[in-house]
Amino acid sequence: MYKLYNVKTWGSLAIHCLLEEMEAPYTNIWMTPEQVRAPAFRAVSPLGMVPALGLADGRTLYESAAIVAFLVAAHPEKRMSPPIGSPDYGEFLSLLVFMSAEIYGAGNFAMDAAGLVQSETEQRRLKTMLLQRVDSYWAILEKRLASSGPWIMGSDFSALDLYAFMLSVWGAPTEEALHAKYPPVAELANAVRARPKLKAALEAHGVLKPGGYVASDLV
Ligand SMILES: N[C@@H](CCC(=O)N[C@@H](CS)C(=O)NCC(=O)O)C(=O)O
């Protein structure tokens, strides 16, 4: 039985959806931002971040890309990735790490501009540059979806689509603006929202419809 450390609309959203799609047994531990930031949580997740996934043997995994790569490999029969070790799986990993390290990473830095540079002018400039970078990364995903969609791995739905969906929910300046700019991303998000197994989780996160995520800092 897994243990998912989960905060509404945060980085645990994709893992929550993946566990639901796989019908994997797990205990859902809803946390508040304050609980995540409390020093005690660092014993679970060293950077004090979600997602974190407790394993049956007492260990805990952190870093969203690692958790996705682990879950799809631990449950290959659920076919949430190409066959492990295949060239397609290599491409799946490239896209997973691209989304987690680059899109998620740059978005996080944009939100934390005040923690990175001092003056407000520099903060605004850094945030603008990082959000432009994130936008250029969406253009890469859009191109892929437009040429070989509807899913990121082509005709096969996979964990990558849940991950991309989560990132799109955080779209800047809004999810709706991201959809308007990149229609294939909107189609992917709509298709993820239509998956019956995800209804309860998406409702619980408040993202069954676009616009459920509010980050005043991202504008
Ligand atoms: N690289 C990490 C990033 C995780 C991350 O940034 N999580 C955010 C929520 S989306 C968090 O827990 N932040 C802690 C905080 O805001 O105090 C991953 O991919 O799992």
The ligand as an ORCA input file, in Angstrom:
! r2SCAN-3c Opt
* xyz 0 1
  N      11.343     18.986     -8.223
  C      10.232     18.707     -7.381
  C       9.437     19.975     -7.162
  C       8.296     19.775     -6.206
  C       7.663     21.100     -5.813
  O       8.081     22.162     -6.236
  N       6.622     21.011     -4.982
  C       5.991     22.211     -4.472
  C       4.496     22.207     -4.708
  S       4.055     22.258     -6.412
  C       6.159     22.252     -2.967
  O       5.976     21.250     -2.308
  N       6.510     23.429     -2.407
  C       6.719     23.584     -1.026
  C       6.360     24.956     -0.559
  O       5.808     25.758     -1.333
  O       6.591     25.215      0.616
  C       9.373     17.602     -8.002
  O       9.336     17.491     -9.225
  O       8.761     16.830     -7.235
*
